[in-house]
């Protein structure tokens, strides 16, 4: 595919990096000279230093031959104009990052169709949903769902006294309906394990399987079951606001405090929220934690938009023995800091947005995609088409590359943990764990690879609009 990315900031950089690693043809349009230089020096992509909401600039980027335009600048209006212009050049798919919910709400005047936008992404809302999932399963440091919630991926740290440590995986008696698909250690080494690999104390272990089974997996790792009722959100930006709204609407009766430094923003938050207590204060000050008695909270969510502030807030929360701490991480280089501090639950908005977008750059058979927070693997959900050369073949007969693993198969509502003698059938919904160096092979192995057939794009866009309506 030939893809134009408008905006080379955090989200645009991650998208361009992922696309270039998948050997896609990418052009990035970025107005800021420093960001444009960073892109040119870091990534193997063409960079145009200019305004992407300009027809002449888009023509320089060869918009007439583009298969997709992805507009992810910080300014909604620029993203909208870029998409509107792209549609004038008959670009098949346009994706826009829209932060203002007023634009995202459909109306006869400002419908997505009239704006020239096929797919809208809102990274802040997506991150808020991810955090709310973690609050419902607080023992997990990462969580994702596949196949309409039937399959769950869960990442947990292993207690030093857990029974599953120190023995080969092929000797473990895991509950029926789940499998270990990844192990990450404190040296930042990540593997898709085989039967002879073992789990060590402190490892981060990725489980994949039936949601019903994984809900009760904590006992296996000797985790005390954590219950979250009292939540403190530190940071009143878009993520903090969206998360507070989600928790207010939750069937679980959360008690929520939201802490924001800016007085004017506090007034706006108080108007927008109905059941959340909004407090003005500095989340990085020990005095504030003491005055507000933060040991009251079962969970502290640091989403201030600044890595250093989030690290300090997370450390203070740890000193107050808060059970669950989740921190937004902007720059991935700070991940080892969180690991050393023992704060295992971090979430990167850029990776969440990149995963949302990357799904639409893959074959039409890919229906979901997640990128692990340490960027060491992708989890892809796809429907095996009739045209796949591996349909009706046993897994043992398929020479998969090392670093690729079929974790689950959903067939007629049944969740199957496959083995060598399992036969793949057309229509199976596969959830596949893949390392970055082999994930680009997924289309060749499992999908039809006919992304540009007549009607494919239309079908993809229609299904997305149905979900958003």
VMD Tcl script that draws the C-alpha trace (Angstrom):
set ca {
  {0.00 0.00 0.00}
  {1.01 3.60 -0.60}
  {0.12 5.60 2.52}
  {0.37 9.32 3.32}
  {0.62 10.26 7.00}
  {-0.21 13.88 7.84}
  {1.40 14.78 11.17}
  {4.72 13.47 12.42}
  {4.22 13.96 16.15}
  {3.93 11.13 18.66}
  {1.09 9.22 17.00}
  {2.28 9.92 13.46}
  {5.81 8.80 14.30}
  {4.58 5.48 15.75}
  {2.30 4.86 12.76}
  {5.05 5.67 10.25}
  {7.56 3.51 12.11}
  {5.18 0.54 12.21}
  {4.26 0.93 8.55}
  {7.86 1.23 7.39}
  {8.78 -1.90 9.37}
  {5.99 -3.71 7.49}
  {7.62 -2.61 4.20}
  {4.77 -0.27 3.26}
  {5.45 2.79 1.08}
  {5.05 5.78 3.42}
  {5.23 9.55 3.03}
  {4.98 11.74 6.13}
  {3.98 15.40 5.92}
  {5.10 17.38 8.97}
  {5.18 21.17 9.29}
  {7.47 21.40 12.34}
  {11.16 21.45 11.20}
  {12.47 19.62 14.29}
  {9.91 16.83 14.02}
  {10.50 16.54 10.28}
  {14.26 16.23 10.83}
  {13.76 13.57 13.50}
  {11.56 11.56 11.14}
  {14.09 11.81 8.29}
  {17.00 10.77 10.50}
  {15.19 7.97 12.32}
  {12.83 6.29 9.87}
  {13.13 4.91 6.36}
  {10.28 7.05 5.01}
  {9.96 10.05 2.72}
  {9.34 13.27 4.69}
  {7.83 16.50 3.35}
  {8.25 19.51 5.62}
  {5.03 21.41 4.98}
  {1.32 21.75 5.81}
  {-0.68 18.60 5.07}
  {-3.95 20.54 4.78}
  {-2.83 22.02 1.46}
  {-3.74 20.57 -1.94}
  {-0.41 21.54 -3.54}
  {1.52 19.81 -0.76}
  {-0.61 16.69 -1.06}
  {0.07 16.63 -4.80}
  {3.81 16.74 -4.05}
  {3.18 13.66 -1.92}
  {1.54 11.98 -4.96}
  {-1.94 11.95 -3.42}
  {-3.46 10.74 -6.71}
  {-1.82 7.33 -6.24}
  {-2.36 6.99 -2.48}
  {-4.30 4.02 -1.11}
  {-4.81 5.65 2.27}
  {-4.38 9.00 4.04}
  {-3.92 9.07 7.81}
  {-4.27 12.53 9.40}
  {-3.03 12.55 13.02}
  {-1.88 16.10 13.77}
  {-2.76 17.71 17.11}
  {-5.30 19.97 15.36}
  {-8.68 18.43 14.48}
  {-9.40 21.00 11.78}
  {-6.17 20.21 9.91}
  {-6.97 16.51 10.02}
  {-10.48 17.14 8.69}
  {-9.29 19.38 5.84}
  {-6.59 16.86 4.87}
  {-9.22 14.11 4.63}
  {-11.65 16.31 2.69}
  {-8.90 17.11 0.18}
  {-7.89 13.44 -0.05}
  {-11.43 12.48 -1.04}
  {-11.29 15.02 -3.87}
  {-8.41 12.94 -5.21}
  {-10.42 9.71 -4.74}
  {-8.23 8.26 -1.99}
  {-10.02 5.01 -0.97}
  {-9.52 5.22 2.82}
  {-9.11 8.30 5.02}
  {-8.45 8.10 8.76}
  {-8.61 11.15 11.03}
  {-7.62 11.70 14.61}
  {-10.47 13.71 16.14}
  {-10.20 14.79 19.77}
  {-13.21 17.12 19.91}
  {-16.26 14.92 20.46}
  {-18.48 17.57 18.85}
  {-16.88 16.76 15.49}
  {-17.07 13.01 16.05}
  {-20.83 13.06 16.74}
  {-22.69 12.43 13.54}
  {-25.13 15.01 12.20}
  {-26.57 15.85 8.82}
  {-24.28 18.86 8.50}
  {-21.04 17.46 9.93}
  {-21.35 13.75 9.16}
  {-18.18 11.75 8.63}
  {-19.17 11.31 4.99}
  {-19.52 15.05 4.43}
  {-16.17 15.62 6.12}
  {-14.50 13.07 3.87}
  {-13.56 10.84 6.81}
  {-14.01 7.08 6.61}
  {-12.64 6.19 10.04}
  {-12.37 8.38 13.14}
  {-9.96 7.55 15.96}
  {-9.88 9.21 19.36}
  {-6.69 8.07 21.14}
  {-7.61 9.70 24.44}
  {-10.93 7.89 24.65}
  {-9.30 4.62 23.59}
  {-6.72 5.00 26.39}
  {-9.48 5.77 28.89}
  {-11.26 2.55 27.90}
  {-8.00 0.59 28.29}
  {-7.52 1.99 31.80}
  {-11.11 1.20 32.76}
  {-10.48 -2.42 31.73}
  {-7.47 -2.52 34.05}
  {-9.61 -1.22 36.90}
  {-12.11 -4.03 36.36}
  {-9.20 -6.55 36.40}
  {-6.73 -4.76 38.70}
  {-4.31 -7.69 39.05}
  {-3.49 -7.38 35.34}
  {-0.88 -4.93 34.07}
  {-2.08 -5.32 30.47}
  {-5.41 -6.56 29.17}
  {-7.09 -6.87 25.80}
  {-10.17 -8.59 24.39}
  {-10.73 -10.37 21.10}
  {-13.62 -12.00 19.28}
  {-16.28 -9.79 20.89}
  {-14.99 -10.49 24.41}
  {-14.84 -14.28 24.19}
  {-11.01 -14.28 24.20}
  {-8.84 -12.32 26.62}
  {-5.14 -11.52 26.74}
  {-3.91 -10.89 30.25}
  {-0.41 -9.91 31.42}
  {0.55 -10.41 35.08}
  {3.73 -10.36 37.13}
  {4.57 -13.69 38.78}
  {5.01 -13.87 42.54}
  {8.26 -15.45 43.76}
  {6.35 -18.24 45.54}
  {4.01 -19.09 42.66}
  {3.87 -22.77 41.75}
  {4.40 -22.11 38.03}
  {7.99 -20.81 38.48}
  {11.11 -22.83 37.86}
  {9.67 -25.65 35.74}
  {9.30 -26.13 31.97}
  {6.00 -24.98 30.50}
  {5.27 -28.48 29.16}
  {5.18 -29.69 32.78}
  {2.68 -27.07 33.97}
  {-0.95 -27.88 34.67}
  {-2.66 -24.77 33.40}
  {-6.46 -24.55 33.51}
  {-8.17 -25.80 30.37}
  {-8.86 -22.94 27.99}
  {-5.71 -20.85 28.35}
  {-2.12 -20.79 27.12}
  {1.05 -18.82 27.91}
  {1.99 -16.89 24.77}
  {4.72 -14.53 25.99}
  {7.25 -14.03 28.78}
  {9.13 -10.80 29.52}
  {11.86 -10.57 32.17}
  {13.40 -7.67 34.09}
  {16.23 -7.43 31.53}
  {13.65 -6.42 28.90}
  {14.03 -9.73 27.07}
  {10.78 -10.95 25.50}
  {10.13 -14.45 24.12}
  {7.27 -16.42 22.66}
  {7.99 -19.51 24.76}
  {8.28 -23.14 23.80}
  {7.62 -26.19 25.94}
  {11.14 -26.22 27.44}
  {11.13 -22.56 28.53}
  {10.49 -21.74 32.20}
  {9.00 -18.84 34.17}
  {11.15 -17.07 36.75}
  {9.95 -15.01 39.74}
  {9.15 -11.44 38.70}
  {8.59 -12.32 35.05}
  {5.73 -10.67 33.22}
  {3.66 -13.48 31.74}
  {1.13 -13.10 28.91}
  {-1.85 -15.46 29.03}
  {-4.30 -15.90 26.18}
  {-7.53 -17.85 26.29}
  {-11.17 -17.97 27.20}
  {-12.29 -14.88 29.11}
  {-14.28 -17.08 31.46}
  {-11.12 -19.03 32.41}
  {-8.73 -16.09 32.66}
  {-10.98 -14.11 35.00}
  {-9.91 -16.48 37.78}
  {-6.23 -16.93 36.83}
  {-4.85 -14.80 39.70}
  {-4.96 -17.67 42.19}
  {-2.41 -19.54 40.07}
  {0.11 -16.73 40.54}
  {-0.55 -16.23 44.27}
  {-1.95 -12.72 43.74}
  {-4.26 -11.47 46.42}
  {-7.51 -10.54 44.71}
  {-7.64 -6.75 44.44}
  {-10.94 -4.87 44.51}
  {-11.12 -1.32 43.20}
  {-13.87 1.01 44.34}
  {-12.12 4.29 45.21}
  {-10.27 5.84 42.23}
  {-8.06 8.95 42.12}
  {-7.36 10.34 38.64}
  {-4.34 12.67 38.52}
  {-4.59 14.96 35.51}
  {-7.68 16.63 34.10}
  {-6.78 16.54 30.42}
  {-8.73 14.66 27.75}
  {-7.76 11.23 29.10}
  {-8.66 12.13 32.68}
  {-12.01 13.59 31.61}
  {-12.90 10.64 29.37}
  {-11.93 8.13 32.09}
  {-14.04 9.92 34.70}
  {-17.03 9.84 32.34}
  {-16.57 6.12 31.71}
  {-16.36 5.39 35.44}
  {-19.46 7.50 36.11}
  {-21.36 5.41 33.57}
  {-20.04 2.08 34.87}
  {-22.41 -0.38 36.54}
  {-19.78 -0.79 39.24}
  {-20.28 2.03 41.71}
  {-16.86 3.73 41.59}
  {-16.10 6.66 43.85}
  {-13.90 9.03 41.82}
  {-11.73 12.02 42.62}
  {-10.07 13.95 39.80}
  {-7.06 16.16 40.57}
  {-6.12 19.01 38.22}
  {-3.57 21.80 38.70}
  {-5.24 24.49 36.56}
  {-8.06 26.37 38.33}
  {-9.95 27.24 35.12}
  {-9.75 23.64 33.92}
  {-11.14 22.50 37.28}
  {-14.19 24.71 36.79}
  {-14.75 23.23 33.31}
  {-14.36 19.67 34.63}
  {-16.88 20.35 37.40}
  {-19.39 21.44 34.76}
  {-18.75 18.41 32.56}
  {-18.85 15.74 35.29}
  {-21.78 14.87 37.53}
  {-20.56 12.36 40.13}
  {-16.81 13.03 40.19}
  {-15.23 15.17 42.92}
  {-12.87 17.63 41.18}
  {-9.95 18.91 43.27}
  {-7.41 21.58 42.43}
  {-3.89 20.53 43.33}
  {-0.45 19.40 42.20}
  {-0.28 15.63 41.82}
  {3.52 15.67 42.19}
  {3.52 17.27 45.68}
  {3.82 15.12 48.79}
  {1.82 17.67 50.79}
  {-1.17 17.26 48.51}
  {-1.07 13.47 48.88}
  {-0.97 13.89 52.66}
  {-3.76 16.46 52.82}
  {-6.06 14.38 50.60}
  {-5.17 11.16 52.44}
  {-4.37 9.24 49.28}
  {-4.21 5.94 51.14}
  {-8.00 6.23 50.76}
  {-7.66 5.24 47.11}
  {-7.70 1.67 45.83}
  {-6.28 2.92 42.53}
  {-4.34 5.98 41.40}
  {-4.27 6.85 37.69}
  {-1.53 9.31 36.65}
  {-2.44 10.82 33.26}
  {-1.01 14.35 33.49}
  {0.54 14.29 30.02}
  {4.05 14.67 31.48}
  {6.27 11.63 32.09}
  {8.21 13.08 35.00}
  {5.06 14.19 36.82}
  {3.49 10.78 36.27}
  {6.60 9.01 37.61}
  {6.66 11.17 40.75}
  {2.91 10.74 41.28}
  {3.22 6.97 40.82}
  {6.09 6.80 43.31}
  {4.15 8.85 45.87}
  {1.13 6.61 45.44}
  {3.37 3.59 46.03}
  {4.62 5.18 49.27}
  {0.99 5.49 50.37}
  {0.48 1.75 49.69}
  {-2.08 2.27 46.93}
  {-2.98 -1.18 45.57}
  {-3.26 -0.34 41.88}
  {-1.17 2.33 40.12}
  {-1.53 3.04 36.40}
  {0.66 5.62 34.68}
  {0.47 7.16 31.25}
  {3.85 6.96 29.50}
  {4.61 9.33 26.65}
  {8.28 8.56 25.96}
  {8.92 4.81 25.87}
  {12.49 5.33 27.15}
  {11.01 5.81 30.64}
  {9.62 2.26 30.72}
  {12.69 0.82 32.56}
  {12.20 3.52 35.24}
  {8.68 2.30 35.94}
  {9.90 -1.29 36.04}
  {12.62 -0.46 38.57}
  {10.09 1.42 40.72}
  {7.79 -1.60 40.68}
  {5.03 0.21 38.79}
  {4.04 -2.42 36.26}
  {0.88 -0.92 34.78}
  {1.72 1.71 32.17}
  {-0.15 2.72 29.05}
  {1.20 4.53 26.01}
  {-1.44 6.56 24.11}
  {0.71 6.57 20.98}
  {0.84 2.77 20.84}
  {-2.91 2.51 21.46}
  {-3.58 4.92 18.59}
  {-1.05 3.18 16.34}
  {-2.71 -0.20 16.95}
  {-6.11 1.28 16.07}
  {-4.77 2.65 12.80}
  {-2.54 -0.30 11.85}
  {-5.52 -2.60 11.78}
  {-6.85 -0.76 8.73}
  {-3.53 -1.00 6.87}
  {-3.63 -4.80 6.98}
  {-5.67 -7.28 4.96}
  {-9.45 -7.05 5.09}
  {-9.43 -10.34 7.03}
  {-7.75 -8.68 10.06}
  {-10.48 -7.59 12.47}
  {-8.45 -6.56 15.54}
  {-4.88 -5.70 16.44}
  {-3.07 -4.90 19.68}
  {0.54 -3.79 20.26}
  {2.06 -4.77 23.60}
  {3.11 -1.85 25.77}
  {6.76 -2.90 25.55}
  {6.41 -2.99 21.75}
  {7.88 -6.51 21.68}
  {4.96 -8.22 19.96}
  {1.65 -7.78 18.16}
  {-1.55 -9.68 18.79}
  {-3.66 -10.01 15.65}
  {-7.21 -11.33 15.35}
  {-8.22 -12.42 11.87}
  {-10.77 -14.53 10.05}
  {-9.21 -17.34 8.01}
  {-10.56 -16.96 4.45}
  {-11.42 -19.73 2.01}
  {-8.55 -18.61 -0.20}
  {-5.86 -19.16 2.46}
  {-3.56 -21.97 1.43}
  {-3.59 -23.21 5.04}
  {-7.36 -23.67 5.28}
  {-8.16 -27.36 6.01}
  {-4.56 -28.08 7.04}
  {-3.27 -29.32 10.40}
  {-1.06 -26.87 12.29}
  {1.77 -29.44 12.45}
  {1.87 -29.41 8.64}
  {2.40 -25.65 8.44}
  {5.98 -24.43 8.68}
  {5.39 -21.29 10.77}
  {8.36 -18.96 11.25}
  {9.86 -18.80 14.72}
  {8.19 -15.98 16.66}
  {4.64 -16.67 15.46}
  {2.07 -18.58 17.51}
  {-1.64 -19.29 17.08}
  {-2.93 -18.76 20.62}
  {-6.65 -19.43 20.22}
  {-9.22 -20.41 17.65}
  {-12.88 -19.45 17.99}
  {-15.10 -21.81 16.01}
  {-18.89 -21.71 16.31}
  {-18.71 -19.88 19.68}
  {-16.20 -22.43 21.06}
  {-12.77 -21.20 22.24}
  {-10.11 -23.75 21.23}
  {-6.49 -23.86 22.43}
  {-4.89 -25.46 19.37}
  {-2.21 -28.17 19.20}
  {-0.30 -29.75 16.37}
  {-3.17 -31.95 15.22}
  {-5.72 -29.11 15.16}
  {-7.00 -28.48 11.64}
  {-7.57 -24.88 10.57}
  {-10.93 -24.31 8.88}
  {-12.06 -21.40 6.74}
  {-14.09 -19.01 8.87}
  {-12.05 -19.73 12.01}
  {-11.27 -16.61 14.03}
  {-7.59 -16.87 14.95}
  {-5.78 -14.85 17.62}
  {-2.09 -14.86 16.74}
  {0.91 -13.70 18.77}
  {3.76 -12.47 16.56}
  {7.13 -10.81 17.08}
  {7.71 -7.63 15.03}
  {10.18 -9.26 12.65}
  {7.62 -11.87 11.53}
  {4.30 -10.03 11.91}
  {4.59 -8.71 8.34}
  {4.30 -12.34 7.16}
  {0.81 -12.74 8.62}
  {-0.95 -11.57 5.47}
  {0.99 -14.08 3.38}
  {0.27 -16.96 5.74}
  {-3.31 -16.45 6.78}
  {-5.20 -13.93 4.67}
  {-6.52 -13.61 1.16}
  {-4.15 -10.73 0.36}
  {-6.68 -9.15 -2.01}
  {-7.02 -5.82 -0.24}
  {-7.72 -3.93 -3.47}
  {-10.50 -6.07 -4.83}
  {-13.64 -4.16 -5.71}
  {-15.78 -3.64 -2.66}
  {-13.19 -4.52 -0.03}
  {-12.61 -0.98 1.16}
  {-16.33 -0.24 1.10}
  {-17.08 -3.27 3.24}
  {-14.40 -2.32 5.77}
  {-15.61 1.26 6.06}
  {-19.26 0.30 6.39}
  {-18.53 -2.06 9.28}
  {-16.59 0.67 11.10}
  {-19.41 3.19 10.64}
  {-21.90 0.66 11.94}
  {-19.81 0.24 15.09}
  {-19.56 3.99 15.68}
  {-23.26 4.67 15.14}
}
mol new
graphics top color blue
foreach p $ca { graphics top sphere $p radius 0.5 }
foreach p [lrange $ca 0 end-1] q [lrange $ca 1 end] { graphics top cylinder $p $q radius 0.2 }
display resetview
